[in-house]
Amino acid sequence: MAPSLLTADDTSKLITVSRRTLDRLVNEGRFPQPITLPCGRGTRGRRLAWRREDVETWIAQLPTANVGGGDRG
């Protein structure tokens, strides 16, 4: 089965950041590198996409926030 791919817009929405922040995270090496896809026949452009599995792994490895201020014991 082929991996599920996310566009840049889908990826930025999934991790709740702007496209500009997504680009910065990638450039700084703090987010998985995208893969390059051809745009189609007769075009010179390229599209970037992320493997959903890579993005979900990155999300799972984020530190969790201690909401509520800590121990209430």
C-alpha positions in Angstrom: 0.0 0.0 0.0 1.3 3.5 -0.9 2.0 5.9 2.0 -0.6 8.6 2.7 0.8 12.0 1.7 -0.1 15.4 3.0 0.3 18.7 1.1 2.0 21.6 2.8 -1.4 23.2 3.6 -2.7 20.0 5.1 0.5 19.5 7.1 0.5 23.0 8.5 -3.2 22.6 9.5 -2.5 19.3 11.1 0.3 20.7 13.3 -1.6 24.0 13.8 1.1 26.3 12.5 1.2 28.7 9.5 2.9 27.7 6.2 5.7 30.2 7.0 6.3 28.5 10.4 6.2 25.0 8.7 8.8 26.2 6.2 11.0 27.6 9.0 10.7 24.3 11.0 11.8 22.3 8.0 14.7 24.7 7.2 15.9 24.5 10.8 15.8 20.7 10.8 13.1 20.7 13.5 10.5 19.0 11.3 10.7 16.0 8.8 11.9 16.9 5.3 9.2 16.8 2.6 9.4 14.6 -0.5 9.3 16.2 -3.9 6.5 15.2 -6.3 6.3 16.0 -10.0 3.5 18.4 -10.8 2.4 16.6 -13.9 3.1 16.1 -17.5 4.5 19.0 -19.3 5.0 21.2 -16.3 8.3 22.2 -14.8 7.1 22.8 -11.2 7.3 20.6 -8.2 5.1 19.9 -5.2 6.2 19.1 -1.7 4.4 16.5 0.4 5.0 14.9 3.8 4.4 11.3 4.6 1.5 11.2 7.1 3.4 8.6 9.2 6.4 11.0 9.5 4.2 13.8 10.7 2.3 11.7 13.2 5.6 10.4 14.6 6.8 13.9 15.0 3.6 14.9 16.8 3.8 11.9 19.1 7.4 12.9 20.1 6.4 16.4 21.1 6.8 17.1 24.9 3.4 17.3 26.6 2.5 20.4 28.5 1.6 20.2 32.2 -1.8 21.9 32.0 -3.2 22.9 35.3 0.0 23.9 37.1 1.3 20.6 38.4 0.7 18.4 41.5 -2.4 19.1 43.5 -1.7 16.5 46.2 
